[in-house]
Amino acid sequence: MTDTDKLQDLLLIDLKTLIQHLDKYEVKFWSDYFQKISKLIDNGDIRGLDSLTNMRGGMGSFTDLVICKINSHAIEEKKEDFANSELMRLGELVFKSADKLKRLIK
């Protein structure tokens, strides 16, 4: 197994964990989006990595997401801080793995 294969597998695991977190709080739009990206990456399609790179900034980007009751997510207010801390942690894992993989491929 090559370093590229190992990193791709790690990224897919990180994506799966992030998707599960989003699903737990019924954040359907982003869960569906990351599932599509995961399928692209699993098929070796570079567009999946490009999509991850492009979603970091700007209005309405993934980094603007806040899991909270006010946004109609399935969460109790007292759990919002943890859910959002975990969201940021998982998002960073995905983005870092994607950056590493992209550097290896190009």
C-alpha positions as CSV (number, residue, x, y, z in Angstrom):
1,M,0.0,0.0,0.0
2,T,1.4,3.4,-1.0
3,D,1.6,6.5,1.1
4,T,-1.1,8.0,-1.2
5,D,-3.4,5.0,-0.6
6,K,-2.9,5.2,3.2
7,L,-3.6,9.0,3.2
8,Q,-6.7,8.5,1.0
9,D,-8.0,5.8,3.4
10,L,-7.4,8.1,6.4
11,L,-9.2,10.9,4.7
12,L,-12.2,8.6,4.0
13,I,-12.3,7.6,7.6
14,D,-12.2,11.3,8.7
15,L,-15.0,12.1,6.3
16,K,-17.1,9.2,7.6
17,T,-16.7,10.4,11.1
18,L,-17.6,14.0,10.1
19,I,-20.6,12.8,8.2
20,Q,-21.8,10.8,11.3
21,H,-21.4,13.9,13.4
22,L,-23.5,15.9,11.0
23,D,-26.1,13.2,10.7
24,K,-26.4,13.0,14.5
25,Y,-27.6,16.6,14.6
26,E,-29.6,16.4,11.3
27,V,-27.4,18.7,9.3
28,K,-28.5,17.2,6.1
29,F,-27.1,19.6,3.5
30,W,-23.5,19.3,4.7
31,S,-23.8,15.6,5.4
32,D,-25.0,15.0,1.8
33,Y,-22.3,17.3,0.4
34,F,-19.5,15.4,2.3
35,Q,-21.0,12.1,1.2
36,K,-20.7,13.2,-2.4
37,I,-17.1,14.3,-1.9
38,S,-16.3,11.0,-0.1
39,K,-17.5,9.0,-3.1
40,L,-15.4,11.1,-5.5
41,I,-12.3,10.6,-3.4
42,D,-13.0,6.9,-3.0
43,N,-13.1,6.7,-6.8
44,G,-9.8,8.6,-7.1
45,D,-11.5,11.7,-8.6
46,I,-9.4,14.8,-7.8
47,R,-12.6,17.0,-7.9
48,G,-13.3,15.7,-4.4
49,L,-10.1,17.2,-3.0
50,D,-10.7,20.4,-5.0
51,S,-14.2,20.7,-3.4
52,L,-12.8,20.4,0.0
53,T,-10.2,23.1,-0.7
54,N,-12.9,25.4,-2.0
55,M,-15.4,25.1,0.9
56,R,-13.3,26.8,3.5
57,G,-14.1,30.5,3.0
58,G,-16.7,32.9,2.0
59,M,-20.3,33.4,3.0
60,G,-22.3,30.2,3.5
61,S,-19.1,28.0,3.6
62,F,-18.7,25.1,5.9
63,T,-16.7,27.1,8.3
64,D,-19.8,29.3,8.9
65,L,-21.8,26.3,10.1
66,V,-23.0,26.5,13.7
67,I,-25.0,23.5,15.1
68,C,-27.7,24.9,17.3
69,K,-31.4,24.6,18.1
70,I,-32.0,28.1,16.6
71,N,-30.8,26.7,13.2
72,S,-33.3,23.9,13.5
73,H,-30.7,21.2,14.3
74,A,-31.7,18.2,16.4
75,I,-29.7,19.3,19.6
76,E,-30.3,20.4,23.1
77,E,-29.0,23.9,23.9
78,K,-26.7,22.6,26.6
79,K,-24.9,20.3,24.1
80,E,-24.3,23.0,21.4
81,D,-20.8,24.0,22.6
82,F,-19.5,20.4,22.5
83,A,-21.2,19.7,19.2
84,N,-19.6,22.8,17.6
85,S,-16.1,22.1,19.1
86,E,-16.3,18.6,17.7
87,L,-17.5,19.9,14.4
88,M,-14.4,22.2,14.2
89,R,-12.1,19.5,15.2
90,L,-13.4,17.0,12.7
91,G,-13.5,19.6,9.9
92,E,-9.8,20.4,10.6
93,L,-8.9,16.7,10.4
94,V,-10.6,16.4,7.1
95,F,-9.1,19.6,5.6
96,K,-5.5,18.7,6.9
97,S,-5.8,15.1,5.4
98,A,-7.1,16.5,2.2
99,D,-4.2,19.1,2.0
100,K,-1.6,16.3,2.6
101,L,-3.2,14.0,0.0
102,K,-3.4,16.8,-2.6
103,R,0.3,17.6,-2.1
104,L,1.2,14.0,-2.7
105,I,-0.9,13.7,-5.8
106,K,0.3,16.9,-7.5
